[in-house]
Amino acid sequence: FCILIALPCLAMHTAIWFACHAVVSSTLTLLNKQVAETVDFPWVVVLLQCSGSAIIAMLMDIPIGSVKPIRREHLPASVLISFQFTMCLVSSISGLHRVHVPMAVVGRNLTPFVTALLELVVLQTPLSSKTLLALGIGLIGGVVYLLGDSNANFEGFL
């Protein structure tokens, strides 16, 4: 009986988190578009976003206490992931200068495809037929949108 009640609550909880992520992600993309078009030095905004993310993460962890102290061996991986995060923001702002927000969202939605490909090549994780079908549908959707976007240009994709 408890499982019948707990599973729908868990599904609702997950759906709420996904909805919150969608709102925050879309809002950040729209704000980045505004930054790309109006701010003379958008890289300062990237620095502020990265710094703000670090501060917010530390503040959110205060009641939880799950972040462990930093050790020297964490430094190379931390620098790498910080660099990748910064490049993600930089490319997002640069791309938003040249493409519309929906196209940027379509491009970002290719992330699962690239991740699955990297898992296959680097981690040798096999892809199930369901995963391939879902990735194929997502890829086809992106291509269909790209073909219908009259404002797309090659420079914006770089």
BELSULSUL-V381701 format. One line per field, one symbol per residue. ss: DSSP state (a for helix, b for strand, c for the rest). A space follows every 50 residues. Layout:
ss->???
//
This chain:
ss->caaaaaaaaaaaaaaaaaaaaaaaaaaaaaaaaaaaaacccaaaaaaaaa aaaaaaaaaaaccccccccccaaaaaaaaaaaaaaaaaaaaaaaaacccc aaaaaaaaccaaaaaaaaaaaaacccccaaaaaaaaaaaaaaaaaaaacc cccaaaac
//
